[in-house]
């Protein structure tokens, strides 16, 4: 989860891993409250006033820089961690109650809020840790259920919370729309840079012999940009090797075995690069670009005729690329939505049409068509893609559907909009599945 780096530095541990001993060290060090940290003695009351206070605390952090609310640490009215005061669990007011309050009292709902219990050595006592990433959907307003016309927008101001004026709210909405536009601009930048890198790799003859495009004329690429950017150090060789090794592990957990980058780890500005199958770039802000070859073959019954593109492998590769992109974004601490763009490329006679073949035993129907000139684009929830393979399939289905529609296909052959992979249609491909 993307949280202010200052919190980890101040607490000595990522907020998701805090223990009571860490909280005691915070007290011993008198760590102060700040724009991203709020120590609270008491758990929220079950009244409307208590629910409003919970919604206000969480939305204010989401509207500012993100942060953490810790319940069970008294600030001693001195705005710093003064002493531990763990609370009793309240029947009926646990994690489900917290999430229900946030769902009903904030508009729009603050995404990706972490709700965690830390056990105390004092028998029966606990602490609550609420982690709030900065939100790409800000501003988030607080309003009682059914009272949509009387809402307030709050932000953190030092150690306190204040209400925004109407003009400030208007500016926050302008910022939200601008951020969405910036995401698309960044996506185009990542895709263009990645394609340029791929083209250079495939057409180079620097080491003698035929260019790689001779053997791999067709490729599918995926570019992805998270709404809330992360950060992963790639300044030194040690940093890049660590990032690459981590990505190899993450990519190895995808639905197919095809997105497995090979060494050596190559240098790029604020990024890690790799060549081969796949070829790509891992950006330190969580953005991603990777491409793999597509199954593009000559028609053995007509050597001079259109080539054939077999789509089953293409569909599975897009799923694996979506999973890899989301895994890398999450690894860098990114959060929110993930904007994705998929494209098909040819590096031989790119204007020549080809036939789309659903499966190796199938015959083509209809006229030959060129590869789509326009990439397919969609948006998915980053945390959902990371935690649910079905969500990755749903996102891949949306991308593949648009690409195939431009070539005259009604729908993907093995992916479904519900997130299923039709295994019975994968004869000859099952060995590539995880």
C-alpha positions as CSV (number, residue, x, y, z in Angstrom):
1,X,0.0,0.0,0.0
2,X,1.4,3.4,-0.9
3,X,1.9,5.4,2.3
4,X,4.1,8.3,3.1
5,X,7.7,7.1,3.3
6,X,8.2,9.3,6.4
7,X,6.0,7.0,8.4
8,X,8.2,4.0,7.9
9,X,11.3,6.1,8.6
10,X,9.8,7.5,11.8
11,X,8.3,4.2,13.1
12,X,11.2,2.0,12.1
13,X,8.9,-0.4,10.4
14,X,6.2,-0.4,7.7
15,X,2.8,0.5,9.2
16,X,1.4,-2.8,8.0
17,X,3.9,-4.7,10.2
18,X,3.6,-2.7,13.5
19,X,3.6,-4.5,16.8
20,X,3.0,-3.3,20.4
21,X,6.7,-3.1,20.9
22,X,7.0,-0.7,17.9
23,X,4.2,1.4,19.4
24,X,6.1,1.5,22.7
25,X,9.2,2.7,20.9
26,X,7.1,5.4,19.4
27,X,6.0,6.5,22.9
28,X,9.6,6.3,24.1
29,X,10.7,8.5,21.2
30,X,7.7,10.8,21.6
31,X,7.0,10.6,17.9
32,X,4.7,13.6,17.1
33,X,1.5,13.7,15.3
34,X,1.6,15.1,11.9
35,X,-0.3,15.6,8.7
36,X,0.1,11.8,8.1
37,X,-0.1,10.4,11.7
38,X,-2.9,10.7,14.3
39,X,-2.6,9.1,17.7
40,X,-6.1,8.4,19.3
41,X,-6.8,7.2,22.8
42,X,-10.4,5.9,22.4
43,X,-12.2,3.9,19.7
44,X,-15.0,5.6,17.8
45,X,-18.4,5.7,19.4
46,X,-21.3,3.9,17.7
47,X,-23.3,7.1,17.5
48,X,-23.7,9.3,14.4
49,X,-21.2,11.7,15.9
50,X,-18.7,8.8,16.2
51,X,-19.3,7.6,12.7
52,X,-18.9,11.1,11.4
53,X,-15.6,11.4,13.3
54,X,-14.3,8.2,11.8
55,X,-15.3,9.2,8.2
56,X,-13.7,12.6,8.8
57,X,-10.4,11.3,10.0
58,X,-10.0,8.8,7.2
59,X,-11.2,11.1,4.4
60,X,-9.0,14.0,5.6
61,X,-5.9,11.8,5.2
62,X,-7.0,10.5,1.8
63,X,-7.6,14.1,0.7
64,X,-4.1,15.2,1.9
65,X,-1.1,12.9,1.7
66,X,-2.4,9.6,3.1
67,X,-1.3,8.4,6.5
68,X,-2.2,6.4,9.6
69,X,-4.7,6.5,12.5
70,X,-3.6,4.5,15.6
71,X,-6.2,3.9,18.3
72,X,-5.0,3.0,21.7
73,X,-2.0,5.4,22.0
74,X,-2.7,8.5,24.1
75,X,-1.2,11.7,23.0
76,X,-1.4,13.2,26.5
77,X,-2.9,16.3,25.0
78,X,0.7,17.1,23.8
79,X,0.3,16.0,20.1
80,X,2.9,13.2,20.4
81,X,2.8,9.5,21.5
82,X,2.6,9.9,25.3
83,X,1.7,6.4,26.6
84,X,0.0,3.2,25.5
85,X,-3.6,2.8,26.4
86,X,-4.9,-0.2,24.5
87,X,-8.7,-0.6,24.1
88,X,-11.2,-3.3,24.7
89,X,-12.8,-4.9,21.6
90,X,-16.3,-3.6,21.2
91,X,-18.8,-6.3,20.2
92,X,-20.4,-5.4,16.8
93,X,-17.9,-2.6,16.1
94,X,-15.0,-4.4,14.5
95,X,-13.4,-4.2,11.0
96,X,-16.8,-4.9,9.3
97,X,-18.4,-2.0,11.2
98,X,-15.5,0.4,10.3
99,X,-15.7,-0.5,6.6
100,X,-19.5,-0.1,6.7
101,X,-19.3,3.3,8.2
102,X,-16.7,4.4,5.6
103,X,-18.9,3.1,2.9
104,X,-22.0,4.9,4.1
105,X,-20.5,8.2,5.3
106,X,-17.9,9.1,2.6
107,X,-18.6,10.1,-1.0
108,X,-16.9,8.7,-2.9
109,X,-15.8,5.8,-0.8
110,X,-12.1,6.1,0.2
111,X,-10.4,3.2,-1.6
112,X,-7.8,0.7,-0.2
113,X,-8.2,1.6,3.5
114,X,-6.3,-0.8,5.6
115,X,-7.9,-2.0,8.9
116,X,-5.8,-4.0,11.2
117,X,-5.8,-5.2,14.8
118,X,-2.6,-5.2,16.8
119,X,-2.8,-7.4,19.9
120,X,-1.6,-6.1,23.3
121,X,0.2,-8.1,26.0
122,X,-2.5,-6.7,28.3
123,X,-5.0,-9.5,28.3
124,X,-8.0,-8.9,26.1
125,X,-6.7,-5.5,24.9
126,X,-6.0,-4.4,21.4
127,X,-4.9,-1.5,19.2
128,X,-6.5,-0.5,15.9
129,X,-4.3,0.7,13.0
130,X,-6.1,2.4,10.0
131,X,-3.8,2.9,7.0
132,X,-5.0,5.4,4.4
133,X,-3.2,5.8,1.1
134,X,-3.4,9.1,-0.8
135,X,-6.5,8.8,-3.0
136,X,-6.7,9.5,-6.8
137,X,-10.4,10.0,-6.3
138,X,-10.1,12.9,-3.9
139,X,-11.8,15.0,-2.7
140,X,-13.8,12.7,-0.5
141,X,-16.7,14.3,1.3
142,X,-18.4,13.3,4.6
143,X,-22.1,13.2,4.8
144,X,-24.7,11.3,6.8
145,X,-26.5,8.5,4.9
146,X,-29.4,10.0,2.9
147,X,-28.2,13.5,3.4
148,X,-26.3,14.0,0.1
149,X,-26.9,17.8,0.0
150,X,-25.1,18.6,3.3
151,X,-21.6,17.3,3.1
152,X,-18.2,18.6,4.1
153,X,-14.7,18.0,2.7
154,X,-11.9,17.8,5.3
155,X,-8.1,17.8,5.0
156,X,-5.3,17.4,7.5
157,X,-3.7,20.6,8.6
158,X,-0.6,19.9,10.7
159,X,-1.9,17.9,13.6
160,X,-5.5,18.9,13.2
161,X,-8.3,18.5,10.6
162,X,-10.0,21.5,8.9
163,X,-12.9,21.9,6.5
164,X,-12.3,23.2,2.9
165,X,-14.1,26.2,1.6
166,X,-16.1,26.0,-1.6
167,X,-13.4,27.5,-3.7
168,X,-10.9,25.0,-2.4
169,X,-13.3,22.1,-3.1
170,X,-13.6,23.3,-6.7
171,X,-9.8,23.3,-7.0
172,X,-9.6,19.8,-5.7
173,X,-12.1,18.6,-8.4
174,X,-10.0,20.3,-11.0
175,X,-7.0,18.6,-9.6
176,X,-8.8,15.2,-9.9
177,X,-9.7,15.7,-13.5
178,X,-6.1,16.9,-14.3
179,X,-4.7,13.8,-12.6
180,X,-6.8,11.6,-14.8
181,X,-5.5,13.4,-17.9
182,X,-1.9,13.1,-16.5
183,X,-2.3,9.4,-16.2
184,X,-3.2,9.1,-19.8
185,X,-0.3,11.3,-20.8
186,X,2.0,9.2,-18.7
187,X,0.6,6.0,-20.3
188,X,1.3,7.3,-23.8
189,X,4.8,8.2,-22.7
190,X,5.5,4.8,-21.2
191,X,4.1,3.0,-24.3
192,X,6.0,5.2,-26.8
193,X,9.3,4.8,-24.9
194,X,8.7,1.0,-24.6
195,X,7.9,0.6,-28.2
196,X,11.0,2.6,-29.2
197,X,13.1,0.3,-27.0
198,X,11.5,-2.8,-28.4
199,X,12.0,-1.6,-32.0
200,X,15.6,-0.9,-31.4
201,X,16.2,-4.4,-30.0
202,X,14.4,-6.2,-32.8
203,X,16.0,-4.3,-35.7
204,X,19.5,-4.0,-34.4
205,X,22.3,-5.8,-36.3
206,X,25.1,-4.5,-34.0
207,X,26.3,-8.0,-33.1
208,X,26.1,-9.3,-36.6
209,X,23.6,-11.8,-38.1
210,X,20.0,-11.2,-38.9
211,X,17.9,-8.8,-36.7
212,X,15.6,-10.4,-34.1
213,X,12.6,-9.3,-36.1
214,X,13.4,-11.9,-38.7
215,X,12.5,-14.6,-36.2
216,X,9.9,-12.7,-34.2
217,X,8.0,-10.5,-36.6
218,X,4.9,-10.0,-34.4
219,X,4.5,-8.8,-30.8
220,X,1.9,-7.9,-28.3
221,X,2.8,-5.2,-25.8
222,X,1.2,-3.9,-22.6
223,X,1.9,-0.5,-20.9
224,X,0.5,0.3,-17.5
225,X,0.5,3.3,-15.2
226,X,-0.9,3.4,-11.6
227,X,-3.0,6.3,-10.5
228,X,-1.1,6.6,-7.2
229,X,2.5,6.3,-8.2
230,X,4.9,4.2,-6.1
231,X,8.6,4.4,-5.6
232,X,11.2,1.7,-5.9
233,X,14.9,2.6,-5.8
234,X,16.7,1.8,-9.0
235,X,19.7,4.1,-8.7
236,X,22.5,1.6,-8.3
237,X,23.3,-1.7,-9.8
238,X,22.4,-3.4,-6.5
239,X,19.0,-1.6,-6.6
240,X,18.4,-2.7,-10.2
241,X,19.4,-6.3,-9.5
242,X,17.1,-6.4,-6.5
243,X,14.2,-5.0,-8.5
244,X,14.8,-7.4,-11.4
245,X,15.0,-10.4,-9.1
246,X,11.8,-9.4,-7.3
247,X,10.0,-8.9,-10.6
248,X,11.1,-12.3,-11.9
249,X,9.5,-13.9,-8.8
250,X,6.3,-11.9,-9.2
251,X,6.1,-12.6,-13.0
252,X,6.6,-16.3,-12.2
253,X,3.3,-16.3,-10.3
254,X,1.3,-15.3,-13.5
255,X,-1.1,-17.5,-15.3
256,X,1.4,-18.5,-18.0
257,X,5.2,-19.1,-18.1
258,X,5.7,-16.7,-21.0
259,X,6.5,-13.4,-19.1
260,X,9.8,-14.5,-17.6
261,X,12.5,-11.9,-18.2
262,X,16.1,-13.0,-18.7
263,X,19.4,-11.5,-17.6
264,X,21.4,-9.4,-18.0
265,X,19.8,-6.6,-16.1
266,X,20.1,-3.5,-18.2
267,X,20.3,0.2,-17.2
268,X,17.7,2.8,-17.9
269,X,17.0,6.2,-16.4
270,X,14.9,5.6,-13.3
271,X,14.1,2.1,-14.7
272,X,15.2,-1.5,-15.1
273,X,15.4,-2.8,-18.7
274,X,15.5,-6.4,-20.0
275,X,15.7,-7.8,-23.5
276,X,14.6,-11.1,-25.1
277,X,11.3,-12.8,-24.6
278,X,9.9,-10.7,-23.0
279,X,11.5,-7.3,-23.6
280,X,10.5,-4.4,-21.4
281,X,11.0,-1.7,-18.8
282,X,10.2,-1.5,-15.1
283,X,9.8,2.2,-14.0
284,X,10.5,3.2,-10.4
285,X,7.1,4.9,-10.1
286,X,5.3,1.6,-10.7
287,X,4.7,2.1,-14.5
288,X,5.4,-0.9,-16.7
289,X,6.0,-1.9,-20.3
290,X,6.6,-5.4,-21.6
291,X,6.1,-7.2,-24.9
292,X,6.2,-10.8,-26.0
293,X,6.0,-12.4,-29.5
294,X,2.7,-13.5,-30.9
295,X,2.1,-16.7,-32.9
296,X,2.4,-15.3,-36.4
297,X,2.9,-18.0,-39.1
298,X,2.8,-18.3,-42.9
299,X,0.0,-20.3,-44.5
300,X,1.6,-23.5,-45.6
301,X,-1.0,-24.0,-48.3
302,X,-0.3,-20.5,-49.7
303,X,3.2,-19.2,-49.0
304,X,2.5,-15.9,-50.7
305,X,-0.9,-15.4,-49.0
306,X,-1.7,-13.6,-45.8
307,X,0.0,-14.8,-42.6
308,X,-2.0,-16.3,-39.8
309,X,-2.3,-15.1,-36.2
310,X,-3.3,-17.7,-33.7
311,X,-5.2,-16.0,-30.9
312,X,-5.3,-18.5,-28.0
313,X,-1.7,-17.8,-27.0
314,X,-2.2,-14.1,-27.5
315,X,-5.1,-14.1,-25.0
316,X,-3.2,-16.0,-22.3
317,X,-0.2,-13.8,-22.8
318,X,-2.3,-10.6,-22.2
319,X,-3.5,-12.1,-19.0
320,X,0.1,-12.8,-17.9
321,X,1.2,-9.3,-18.9
322,X,-1.7,-7.7,-16.9
323,X,-0.7,-9.8,-13.8
324,X,2.9,-8.8,-14.2
325,X,2.1,-5.1,-14.6
326,X,-0.1,-5.1,-11.5
327,X,2.4,-7.1,-9.4
328,X,5.2,-4.6,-10.3
329,X,3.0,-1.6,-9.5
330,X,2.0,-3.1,-6.1
331,X,5.6,-3.9,-5.4
332,X,6.6,-0.2,-5.8
333,X,3.9,0.9,-3.3
334,X,1.5,2.1,-6.0
335,X,-2.3,2.1,-5.3
336,X,-5.7,3.1,-6.8
337,X,-6.6,2.3,-10.4
338,X,-4.2,0.9,-13.0
339,X,-4.6,2.3,-16.5
340,X,-3.5,-0.2,-19.1
341,X,-2.9,-0.2,-22.9
342,X,-2.4,-3.2,-25.1
343,X,-1.2,-3.1,-28.7
344,X,-0.2,-5.5,-31.5
345,X,2.9,-4.8,-33.6
346,X,4.6,-6.2,-36.7
347,X,8.2,-5.7,-37.6
348,X,8.2,-7.2,-41.1
349,X,5.7,-6.0,-43.7
350,X,3.5,-4.3,-41.1
351,X,0.8,-3.1,-43.6
352,X,0.0,-6.6,-45.0
353,X,-3.2,-8.1,-43.8
354,X,-3.4,-11.5,-42.0
355,X,-6.0,-14.0,-41.0
356,X,-7.0,-14.4,-37.4
357,X,-7.2,-18.1,-36.3
358,X,-9.1,-19.0,-33.1
359,X,-7.2,-22.3,-32.7
360,X,-4.6,-24.4,-34.5
361,X,-7.2,-26.8,-35.8
362,X,-9.6,-24.1,-36.9
363,X,-10.0,-22.5,-40.4
364,X,-10.1,-18.8,-41.0
365,X,-13.3,-17.2,-41.9
366,X,-13.8,-13.8,-43.5
367,X,-11.3,-11.5,-45.2
368,X,-7.7,-10.9,-44.0
369,X,-7.3,-7.7,-42.0
370,X,-4.3,-5.7,-40.8
371,X,-3.3,-5.5,-37.2
372,X,-5.2,-2.8,-35.2
373,X,-3.7,0.6,-35.7
374,X,-5.1,1.8,-32.3
375,X,-4.2,0.3,-29.0
376,X,-6.8,-1.0,-26.6
377,X,-7.2,0.8,-23.3
378,X,-8.9,0.0,-20.0
379,X,-8.7,0.7,-16.3
380,X,-8.7,-1.8,-13.5
381,X,-8.5,-1.8,-9.7
382,X,-4.9,-2.5,-8.8
383,X,-5.4,-4.3,-5.5
384,X,-8.2,-6.5,-7.1
385,X,-6.0,-7.6,-10.0
386,X,-3.2,-8.5,-7.6
387,X,-5.4,-10.5,-5.2
388,X,-7.8,-12.1,-7.6
389,X,-6.7,-13.9,-10.8
390,X,-10.3,-13.6,-12.1
391,X,-10.0,-9.9,-12.0
392,X,-6.8,-10.1,-14.1
393,X,-8.7,-12.2,-16.7
394,X,-11.6,-9.7,-16.7
395,X,-9.2,-6.8,-17.5
396,X,-7.4,-8.9,-20.1
397,X,-10.7,-9.8,-21.7
398,X,-11.5,-6.1,-22.1
399,X,-8.2,-5.4,-23.8
400,X,-8.2,-8.5,-26.1
401,X,-11.9,-8.0,-27.1
402,X,-11.1,-4.5,-28.5
403,X,-8.0,-5.7,-30.4
404,X,-9.8,-8.7,-31.8
405,X,-12.9,-6.7,-32.7
406,X,-10.8,-4.5,-35.0
407,X,-9.8,-7.7,-36.8
408,X,-13.4,-9.0,-37.2
409,X,-13.6,-11.4,-34.2
410,X,-16.8,-11.2,-32.1
411,X,-15.1,-12.2,-28.8
412,X,-12.0,-13.9,-27.3
413,X,-11.8,-17.7,-27.7
414,X,-10.6,-18.7,-24.2
415,X,-11.3,-15.8,-21.9
416,X,-14.7,-14.8,-20.6
417,X,-16.0,-11.5,-19.2
418,X,-16.7,-13.3,-15.9
419,X,-13.0,-14.0,-15.4
420,X,-13.0,-17.6,-16.6
421,X,-10.4,-19.3,-18.7
422,X,-12.0,-22.0,-20.8
423,X,-9.5,-24.8,-20.2
424,X,-11.3,-27.2,-22.5
425,X,-10.3,-25.0,-25.4
426,X,-6.6,-25.0,-24.5
427,X,-5.5,-28.3,-26.0
428,X,-1.8,-27.9,-26.7
429,X,-1.5,-24.9,-24.4
430,X,-2.2,-26.3,-21.0
431,X,1.5,-27.0,-20.3
432,X,2.1,-23.2,-20.3
433,X,-0.4,-22.6,-17.5
434,X,0.5,-22.2,-13.9
